[in-house]
Amino acid sequence: MIVANWKMHFDAKGAIEAGCSIKTELSSAKVELAVCAPCLYLKELFECFKDTNIKLGAQNLYFEDEGAYTGEISAMMLKSVGCEYVIIGHSERRQIFGEDDELVNKKLKSAIKHLLVPILCVGESLSQRQNNETFAVLENQLVKDLQGIKESVIIAYEPIWAIGSGKVAQPDQIFEVHEFIKKFIDTKVLYGGSANPQNALTLSSVANVDGFLVGGASLDAQKFKEIVLSFEKAKGVA
Ligand SMILES: O=C(CO)COP(=O)(O)O
């Protein structure tokens, strides 16, 4: 599965153009694809992607269904515009917006209640990796974030130091972390962090990489397509 995380990019016209390009380039892809777009553009993208294999996702939600929560968007709302996936606990939300594991857990439960498939992001910072704390950090996140949750949640391993930095994690680093996560929860584990057309084949060759969560390179349909094709080639699904 390959997921685009557009983050806070594009105006309305740009988002629809990017969505249409992805549709043109990738409607015959064999792997599962999802585009996690800014909420404003979801409804129009839903129309664009209908009758294709490209699914729609959001990048965040608030855990209550409705109420006096100015500026927030709920799982119920996302579902009503055709979302099937939602990214939860991205490191940018944890670091910039102060989301803690308790909040992430509530958000996951709300997504599941409304039949959205959550993509839970976990990952260590550079200093945590340098201090050999990677597995302790991941275990702590997984235990707290997934408390009381048995339903299928997709996990994205996103080392914070690799996000948007051009510093991609090495295959052996990814392999051992994905193995650790899969021992904890039997589910798909995606890799995220500077995945691009140049490194996609190497990263896809890591046996327990079940896909990617792609930031920067997903803004360009050609680059996104090259990542998808490399993944299909490496996994023998082309
Ligand atoms: O944060 C990411 C995806 O959620 C990764 O972003 P980049 O692919 O831009 O490094």
The ligand as a MOL file (V3000), in Angstrom:
LIG
                    3D

  0  0  0     0  0            999 V3000
M  V30 BEGIN CTAB
M  V30 COUNTS 10 9 0 0 0
M  V30 BEGIN ATOM
M  V30 1 O 6.0770 12.6990 7.0090 0
M  V30 2 C 6.0920 12.0100 6.0060 0
M  V30 3 C 4.8890 11.3110 5.5340 0
M  V30 4 O 3.8950 11.3300 6.4760 0
M  V30 5 C 7.3260 11.8850 5.1900 0
M  V30 6 O 7.5560 13.1090 4.5740 0
M  V30 7 P 8.7080 13.1980 3.4450 0
M  V30 8 O 8.4100 12.0580 2.4680 0
M  V30 9 O 8.5420 14.5350 2.8430 0
M  V30 10 O 10.0080 12.9770 4.1510 0
M  V30 END ATOM
M  V30 BEGIN BOND
M  V30 1 2 1 2
M  V30 2 1 2 3
M  V30 3 1 2 5
M  V30 4 1 3 4
M  V30 5 1 5 6
M  V30 6 1 6 7
M  V30 7 2 7 8
M  V30 8 1 7 9
M  V30 9 1 7 10
M  V30 END BOND
M  V30 END CTAB
M  END
